[in-house]
Every structure is written in C-alpha cells, then in structure tokens.
Amino acid sequence: MIGVLPKTGQERVVEEFFELFKTPWEIYRPGRTYDVIIATAADVPHVRASLLVAYDADVKNLEPDARTVRVGYDLFEEVRTLLTAGQPPERAHVPALDGYIDALRTWMKEAGVTFVEIPPAPAGRDCTVCLTHDIDFVGIRRHLFDHTMWGFLYRSTIGAFRKYLHGRLTVGRLLASWRAAASLPFVYLGWARDFWDPFDWYLGVEAQLPATYFLIPCKRRQGDRVPGPHAHRRATAYDVLDIADAAKRLIERGCEVGVHGIDAWTDAGRGTLELRRVAGVTGQRSVGIRMHWLLGDRGTASKLEHAGYSYDATSGYNETIGYRNGTTQPFRPLTVHTLMELPLHIQDGALFYPHNLDLDADEAAARCRALIEHARSAGGVLTILWHDRSHAPERFWGDFYVALVGSLRASNVWFATASQAVGWFRARRQVRFERVDGGHGTGVRVRCDARPIHPPLVLRRHHGTRSVDAPWDGASAVDVAPALPIAS
C-alpha cells in the first residue's frame, strides 16, 4: 500500500494519477504502516516504509532508515499541467506522464516492494487501437464553384505538377490527379464515381475492424469564436441528416458514429443540440465528440459534460503527432465528474501537410512506429485520425493508411471503437483496493462494482523485478496476500 502526502489542493490530481497508475494507495493516515510513502508536502512524519519518494526540493524531515528517492520536480503539479494545459508541440514526442508512472513503478520494484497493479491493457493484448475518421466532406459533388472545388483543381493540376518536380509525387499519381480533375464535370453530372466518397473505401480497408466516424451535426455553420484566418471555411456542405442512411450502415457494420462538433466547445446548450441531431439519426444512447478543427479551451470539458457527452476525443495536435497530455491513457479532466478524454496521437494532416510536418512516407512510418512501440510497451489507447478524403486525389494518403492498418492487424492489439475503449477504461476505474490486515501483515482485496468486464483486466503482482499476470473480469473479489514472494 502506498501512502501519499500531497500539498493542500493536490488531492484531485492524486486521485487521477492513481486511476492511471492503478495500484493500491491512500492519503497518508497517521499510525498506519505503508510499503511506500510518496511526498510532495514539505513535512514528512517519521514513519517506517520500504521506500520514500520525495518529490520537490522543499520536502524535509526525510527518514534515514528508509530507502529514499529524491526527485527535483513536484509530481502532482506536473500531472496537473499535463492534464489541463498539455504539452507544447515541441514536446509532443515525449510521453511524459507515462514516464512518471514507469519511473515510480521501477523505484518500487528496485526497492523490493510487493504490490499489485492493473495495467492499462486488456488481458492478452499489448494495448488498444482506435481508428477514427473526421468526416468534413462526403464527396466533392456537393462543392460546385466554391473554394473547395477551386482548391482541389489547383492542387490536383498545378500543385501536383510542382510536387512531381520536387520528387514528392510519382508519374502515376500525377496522371491520376489530372484524371480526377478532368473527371470533375462528369462527377457533378452523376456520370462518374465521386472519388471523395469515403465510406466504402474505409469499410473495405478496415474490414472486420470497428472504427469511429465523427459526423457534422449542422451544415453551413462555421461556429463562433473560431480563431485564425479563413474561419468561414469551417462551415461544411453537409450534415448528419443528409447521410442518415450511411450513418446507419456504419453502425450495422460494427462502427460508431460520434459528433464532429461545431460550437459545443464554447456553449453547452448548442452542444446538446448537436448531440441530439446525431443521436436522433443513429439511435445511440452514449455519444462522444471530437471538435471540428480540434478547437477547445480550459472550459470545454465542463461544457461538454453538461451537454451530455460521454467522452471527448479532441485532445491532440493539428501540427504534429504525439502526446498532448503525455499519455496514451484515457483520463478524466480535472474539472469534470463523468466525461472522459480520449487523447489523439496520430493524424494524417499533421504527418503530411506542407505547413505541418511535411514528411515523406518513410519518415512518417518511422514516426508512427515509435508511437506504436510505446503503446505496446506502456498500454493505453493509440488513437489514429484519418480524414474522409485522405485516401483520394489529390492527397493520396490511402496507401500509407492501408500499410498502417495492416501493421496494426499483425500486432497484438485490441481494436475498439472510441466508446468501447473508453468503456473499458471506465470499468478499470471502478476497481477498488481495500486494505486487509491479517496475521501475516497487510494485504489487499481487489474488487469491482462493474458487471463482468470484457475483454478482462489483468491483475499483475510485482515482487521485486519479477511479476505474475492473471486475467480478471471483475466478477468476484480477489485477495492478494501480503509480502509473499513470487514462486520461481
């Protein structure tokens, strides 16, 4: 059992940290014995423990008889920053919060502490993968003589030729771009296939895999308080009512439909209206959201919770890939009670847009492999966003996505919709550790008030550098004996 001595006002952050590092803990109680003491408060009472971890240089009264690790930062203030403001783009490659968890786990193991942990991955799997799609367009046929059409014609002709001259486009794709541009009149007349139609292509590539599609609730609305230039371009030419049959087909194929929000990030009332428009088509009771253009501020989480959303999948970067909140794990923002945040890690536009990372396929693959390997090591959810027209001319990012999905299929991951992934982590959060004092010392009872969990959780018991895993679906309580070594 870990006893925590936080500064005043850090209690909510401590609770969230130990929902991510799911191991027995409690706020320090005088007179109790603990295996580990974690302190950010300035004064540490004289207690016996196998390990004392003192975060922040102001911690005093350290005990000479305890193994002590001194750390030069305040863990819980670092966690607070990561779960609120997040990391700047230049730090996006650093899974800082996952690193804090791993460091504490390592110190406990090196001190020979026996403890139980519930890792953030289902039994038999390394991690979870969420394939998601923001549907900003449902075809070019809806765009006649607007900036979208003219932009496509430029990029698919002159822009494509420039890419070819710079070695960023093959001859074959240059010709395919020109053919798409030439076919545009026939697409408008209905005589040729709309090459921007996303649903059949994604359903084919992701056959037998669940995915999450975020659909626009209100067309021709740019929204309020949109930062930056060209705010009018945020308005779309379709909404969910226009593609009701497609939305229902996605659900029939095992996918999920969420809200691609317009004003929900600033106004709970409008957020509720946006939710109802999508839920009215899909019939889904639990609805998640990702904001169009990834807009949000520090008040957004509470507005989305008030509007009735189950989760938000917005927290990521437009300009790069990585860990905005320093973790692969879904978490509960510190200002809400029920809403969960599903972090976004890999986005097509961040990888390939010229004004973003502007990577070629080999560079992008290397960057994605690093995030995949971290997720396989640390657990959590790797969330991927591929937009609706990214498979088609003039982007041609489809082949990369096919290879990415193929490599993930070959990995030991659980594919889930956003709601399924968040639901699994909600169930994990319902696990409680109860202190059990017996004749051989203090043990732990692990119980869960949720219905049986599928796929099951893992009970991982550490003793020093060794560990043993057992699947557990939460249906019955489990007692973990105190301080007994793991058999070789």
SULTA-V557868 format. One record per residue. N is the residue number from 1. RES is the residue in three letters. D_FIRST is the distance of its C-alpha to the first C-alpha in whole Angstrom. Layout:
BEGIN
N & RES & D_FIRST
N & RES & D_FIRST
END
This chain:
BEGIN
1 & MET & 0
2 & ILE & 4
3 & GLY & 7
4 & VAL & 10
5 & LEU & 13
6 & PRO & 16
7 & LYS & 20
8 & THR & 21
9 & GLY & 22
10 & GLN & 19
11 & GLU & 17
12 & ARG & 19
13 & VAL & 18
14 & VAL & 15
15 & GLU & 15
16 & GLU & 17
17 & PHE & 15
18 & PHE & 12
19 & GLU & 15
20 & LEU & 16
21 & PHE & 13
22 & LYS & 12
23 & THR & 8
24 & PRO & 5
25 & TRP & 5
26 & GLU & 8
27 & ILE & 10
28 & TYR & 10
29 & ARG & 12
30 & PRO & 14
31 & GLY & 14
32 & ARG & 10
33 & THR & 8
34 & TYR & 6
35 & ASP & 6
36 & VAL & 7
37 & ILE & 9
38 & ILE & 11
39 & ALA & 14
40 & THR & 17
41 & ALA & 19
42 & ALA & 21
43 & ASP & 20
44 & VAL & 17
45 & PRO & 17
46 & HIS & 17
47 & VAL & 14
48 & ARG & 13
49 & ALA & 10
50 & SER & 11
51 & LEU & 11
52 & LEU & 12
53 & VAL & 14
54 & ALA & 16
55 & TYR & 18
56 & ASP & 22
57 & ALA & 24
58 & ASP & 24
59 & VAL & 21
60 & LYS & 22
61 & ASN & 21
62 & LEU & 19
63 & GLU & 18
64 & PRO & 20
65 & ASP & 18
66 & ALA & 15
67 & ARG & 16
68 & THR & 17
69 & VAL & 17
70 & ARG & 20
71 & VAL & 20
72 & GLY & 24
73 & TYR & 23
74 & ASP & 21
75 & LEU & 18
76 & PHE & 19
77 & GLU & 22
78 & GLU & 23
79 & VAL & 21
80 & ARG & 23
81 & THR & 26
82 & LEU & 26
83 & LEU & 25
84 & THR & 28
85 & ALA & 31
86 & GLY & 30
87 & GLN & 31
88 & PRO & 35
89 & PRO & 37
90 & GLU & 37
91 & ARG & 33
92 & ALA & 33
93 & HIS & 33
94 & VAL & 29
95 & PRO & 26
96 & ALA & 24
97 & LEU & 21
98 & ASP & 21
99 & GLY & 21
100 & TYR & 18
101 & ILE & 16
102 & ASP & 17
103 & ALA & 17
104 & LEU & 14
105 & ARG & 13
106 & THR & 16
107 & TRP & 14
108 & MET & 11
109 & LYS & 13
110 & GLU & 16
111 & ALA & 14
112 & GLY & 13
113 & VAL & 9
114 & THR & 9
115 & PHE & 7
116 & VAL & 9
117 & GLU & 11
118 & ILE & 14
119 & PRO & 17
120 & PRO & 19
121 & ALA & 22
122 & PRO & 23
123 & ALA & 24
124 & GLY & 26
125 & ARG & 27
126 & ASP & 26
127 & CYS & 26
128 & THR & 28
129 & VAL & 32
130 & CYS & 33
131 & LEU & 37
132 & THR & 39
133 & HIS & 42
134 & ASP & 43
135 & ILE & 47
136 & ASP & 49
137 & PHE & 52
138 & VAL & 53
139 & GLY & 56
140 & ILE & 59
141 & ARG & 62
142 & ARG & 60
143 & HIS & 61
144 & LEU & 65
145 & PHE & 66
146 & ASP & 63
147 & HIS & 61
148 & THR & 59
149 & MET & 62
150 & TRP & 63
151 & GLY & 60
152 & PHE & 60
153 & LEU & 64
154 & TYR & 63
155 & ARG & 60
156 & SER & 61
157 & THR & 65
158 & ILE & 65
159 & GLY & 61
160 & ALA & 61
161 & PHE & 64
162 & ARG & 62
163 & LYS & 59
164 & TYR & 62
165 & LEU & 63
166 & HIS & 60
167 & GLY & 59
168 & ARG & 56
169 & LEU & 58
170 & THR & 60
171 & VAL & 63
172 & GLY & 62
173 & ARG & 60
174 & LEU & 63
175 & LEU & 65
176 & ALA & 62
177 & SER & 62
178 & TRP & 66
179 & ARG & 66
180 & ALA & 63
181 & ALA & 65
182 & ALA & 69
183 & SER & 67
184 & LEU & 66
185 & PRO & 69
186 & PHE & 69
187 & VAL & 66
188 & TYR & 67
189 & LEU & 70
190 & GLY & 67
191 & TRP & 69
192 & ALA & 66
193 & ARG & 62
194 & ASP & 60
195 & PHE & 58
196 & TRP & 56
197 & ASP & 55
198 & PRO & 51
199 & PHE & 50
200 & ASP & 52
201 & TRP & 51
202 & TYR & 47
203 & LEU & 47
204 & GLY & 49
205 & VAL & 47
206 & GLU & 44
207 & ALA & 45
208 & GLN & 43
209 & LEU & 40
210 & PRO & 38
211 & ALA & 39
212 & THR & 39
213 & TYR & 42
214 & PHE & 42
215 & LEU & 45
216 & ILE & 47
217 & PRO & 48
218 & CYS & 51
219 & LYS & 53
220 & ARG & 56
221 & ARG & 53
222 & GLN & 52
223 & GLY & 49
224 & ASP & 49
225 & ARG & 48
226 & VAL & 48
227 & PRO & 48
228 & GLY & 50
229 & PRO & 53
230 & HIS & 55
231 & ALA & 52
232 & HIS & 55
233 & ARG & 54
234 & ARG & 51
235 & ALA & 53
236 & THR & 53
237 & ALA & 56
238 & TYR & 54
239 & ASP & 52
240 & VAL & 50
241 & LEU & 53
242 & ASP & 55
243 & ILE & 53
244 & ALA & 52
245 & ASP & 53
246 & ALA & 51
247 & ALA & 48
248 & LYS & 48
249 & ARG & 49
250 & LEU & 46
251 & ILE & 44
252 & GLU & 46
253 & ARG & 45
254 & GLY & 41
255 & CYS & 41
256 & GLU & 39
257 & VAL & 41
258 & GLY & 40
259 & VAL & 41
260 & HIS & 43
261 & GLY & 43
262 & ILE & 45
263 & ASP & 45
264 & ALA & 41
265 & TRP & 40
266 & THR & 42
267 & ASP & 43
268 & ALA & 41
269 & GLY & 44
270 & ARG & 45
271 & GLY & 42
272 & THR & 42
273 & LEU & 46
274 & GLU & 45
275 & LEU & 42
276 & ARG & 45
277 & ARG & 48
278 & VAL & 45
279 & ALA & 44
280 & GLY & 47
281 & VAL & 48
282 & THR & 45
283 & GLY & 44
284 & GLN & 41
285 & ARG & 39
286 & SER & 36
287 & VAL & 37
288 & GLY & 35
289 & ILE & 37
290 & ARG & 38
291 & MET & 40
292 & HIS & 43
293 & TRP & 43
294 & LEU & 40
295 & LEU & 40
296 & GLY & 38
297 & ASP & 37
298 & ARG & 34
299 & GLY & 35
300 & THR & 35
301 & ALA & 32
302 & SER & 33
303 & LYS & 36
304 & LEU & 35
305 & GLU & 33
306 & HIS & 36
307 & ALA & 38
308 & GLY & 36
309 & TYR & 35
310 & SER & 32
311 & TYR & 31
312 & ASP & 33
313 & ALA & 33
314 & THR & 35
315 & SER & 33
316 & GLY & 34
317 & TYR & 37
318 & ASN & 41
319 & GLU & 42
320 & THR & 39
321 & ILE & 37
322 & GLY & 33
323 & TYR & 30
324 & ARG & 31
325 & ASN & 27
326 & GLY & 26
327 & THR & 24
328 & THR & 25
329 & GLN & 23
330 & PRO & 24
331 & PHE & 23
332 & ARG & 23
333 & PRO & 25
334 & LEU & 24
335 & THR & 27
336 & VAL & 27
337 & HIS & 26
338 & THR & 27
339 & LEU & 28
340 & MET & 27
341 & GLU & 28
342 & LEU & 29
343 & PRO & 29
344 & LEU & 33
345 & HIS & 33
346 & ILE & 36
347 & GLN & 40
348 & ASP & 43
349 & GLY & 45
350 & ALA & 43
351 & LEU & 43
352 & PHE & 47
353 & TYR & 49
354 & PRO & 51
355 & HIS & 49
356 & ASN & 46
357 & LEU & 45
358 & ASP & 48
359 & LEU & 47
360 & ASP & 49
361 & ALA & 47
362 & ASP & 46
363 & GLU & 45
364 & ALA & 43
365 & ALA & 42
366 & ALA & 40
367 & ARG & 38
368 & CYS & 37
369 & ARG & 36
370 & ALA & 34
371 & LEU & 32
372 & ILE & 32
373 & GLU & 31
374 & HIS & 28
375 & ALA & 27
376 & ARG & 27
377 & SER & 25
378 & ALA & 22
379 & GLY & 23
380 & GLY & 24
381 & VAL & 27
382 & LEU & 30
383 & THR & 33
384 & ILE & 36
385 & LEU & 39
386 & TRP & 43
387 & HIS & 45
388 & ASP & 48
389 & ARG & 51
390 & SER & 49
391 & HIS & 51
392 & ALA & 54
393 & PRO & 57
394 & GLU & 57
395 & ARG & 53
396 & PHE & 53
397 & TRP & 49
398 & GLY & 49
399 & ASP & 50
400 & PHE & 46
401 & TYR & 44
402 & VAL & 46
403 & ALA & 45
404 & LEU & 41
405 & VAL & 41
406 & GLY & 42
407 & SER & 40
408 & LEU & 37
409 & ARG & 38
410 & ALA & 38
411 & SER & 34
412 & ASN & 32
413 & VAL & 31
414 & TRP & 31
415 & PHE & 33
416 & ALA & 33
417 & THR & 34
418 & ALA & 33
419 & SER & 32
420 & GLN & 31
421 & ALA & 28
422 & VAL & 27
423 & GLY & 27
424 & TRP & 25
425 & PHE & 22
426 & ARG & 23
427 & ALA & 22
428 & ARG & 18
429 & ARG & 18
430 & GLN & 18
431 & VAL & 15
432 & ARG & 13
433 & PHE & 9
434 & GLU & 10
435 & ARG & 8
436 & VAL & 10
437 & ASP & 11
438 & GLY & 14
439 & GLY & 16
440 & HIS & 15
441 & GLY & 11
442 & THR & 8
443 & GLY & 8
444 & VAL & 8
445 & ARG & 11
446 & VAL & 12
447 & ARG & 15
448 & CYS & 18
449 & ASP & 21
450 & ALA & 23
451 & ARG & 26
452 & PRO & 26
453 & ILE & 25
454 & HIS & 27
455 & PRO & 27
456 & PRO & 24
457 & LEU & 20
458 & VAL & 18
459 & LEU & 15
460 & ARG & 15
461 & ARG & 13
462 & HIS & 13
463 & HIS & 13
464 & GLY & 15
465 & THR & 17
466 & ARG & 18
467 & SER & 17
468 & VAL & 18
469 & ASP & 19
470 & ALA & 20
471 & PRO & 21
472 & TRP & 20
473 & ASP & 22
474 & GLY & 20
475 & ALA & 23
476 & SER & 21
477 & ALA & 17
478 & VAL & 16
479 & ASP & 14
480 & VAL & 12
481 & ALA & 12
482 & PRO & 10
483 & ALA & 11
484 & LEU & 14
485 & PRO & 16
486 & ILE & 17
487 & ALA & 21
488 & SER & 24
END
